[in-house]
Amino acid sequence: MGSGILTNKNLMKETIKETSERIATDFALSIKERTDQLLKLDCNMYTELGSESLKSERLEAKKNSKFIYKQIKGIDEVSGNLLLKSLDA
């Protein structure tokens, strides 16, 4: 098991997941607004990657994208399915 120490990478991962869950369940926003905010979160994550990013960092970003796209699928099934299919392509 892990040592219980949170690294920056673990904090980032949890923050992205927590943020995406919070956005997806914010029913004060419209479906479009929630979807747009989730896509912006996904976009920001990729803009932080650089050409010198490690393969593990790129894989982590892809895992987070998949989680975000599943949140979108819960809001708008058609769009979510398209995003998930494009991720696996």
C-alpha positions in Angstrom: 0.0 0.0 0.0 1.0 3.6 -0.4 2.7 5.7 2.3 -0.2 8.1 2.6 2.0 11.0 1.4 0.3 13.0 -1.3 2.5 14.2 -4.1 1.7 17.1 -6.4 0.7 14.7 -9.1 -1.8 13.0 -6.8 -3.1 16.3 -5.6 -3.6 17.5 -9.3 -5.4 14.2 -10.2 -7.8 14.5 -7.3 -8.3 18.2 -7.9 -9.3 17.5 -11.5 -11.6 14.7 -10.5 -13.2 16.6 -7.7 -13.6 19.7 -9.8 -15.2 17.8 -12.7 -17.6 16.1 -10.3 -18.5 19.5 -8.7 -19.1 21.0 -12.2 -21.1 18.0 -13.4 -23.5 18.1 -10.4 -23.9 21.9 -10.3 -27.6 21.9 -11.4 -27.7 25.7 -11.2 -25.9 25.6 -14.5 -27.4 24.5 -17.8 -26.3 21.3 -19.6 -24.3 23.4 -22.1 -22.6 25.5 -19.3 -21.6 22.3 -17.4 -20.3 20.7 -20.6 -18.4 23.8 -21.6 -16.8 24.1 -18.2 -15.8 20.4 -18.2 -14.3 20.8 -21.7 -12.3 23.9 -20.5 -11.0 21.9 -17.6 -9.8 19.2 -20.0 -8.3 21.8 -22.3 -6.4 23.5 -19.5 -5.0 20.2 -18.4 -3.5 19.6 -21.9 -2.1 23.1 -22.2 -0.1 22.5 -19.1 1.6 19.6 -20.8 4.7 20.5 -22.8 6.9 18.8 -25.4 9.2 17.6 -22.6 6.4 16.1 -20.5 7.0 12.5 -19.4 5.0 9.7 -20.9 3.5 9.0 -17.5 2.3 12.7 -17.4 0.6 12.3 -20.8 -1.0 9.0 -19.7 -2.3 10.7 -16.5 -3.8 13.5 -18.6 -5.5 10.9 -20.8 -6.9 9.1 -17.7 -8.2 12.4 -16.4 -9.8 13.2 -19.8 -11.6 9.8 -19.7 -12.9 10.7 -16.3 -14.1 14.1 -17.5 -15.7 12.6 -20.6 -17.6 10.1 -18.4 -18.9 13.1 -16.4 -20.0 14.7 -19.6 -21.7 11.4 -20.6 -23.7 11.7 -17.5 -24.9 15.1 -18.5 -25.2 14.6 -22.3 -25.0 10.9 -23.3 -24.5 11.5 -27.0 -21.7 14.1 -26.6 -20.0 12.0 -23.9 -20.1 8.9 -26.1 -18.5 10.8 -29.0 -15.7 12.1 -26.8 -15.0 8.7 -25.3 -14.9 7.1 -28.7 -12.5 9.8 -30.0 -10.2 9.3 -27.0 -9.8 5.6 -27.8 -9.4 6.2 -31.6 
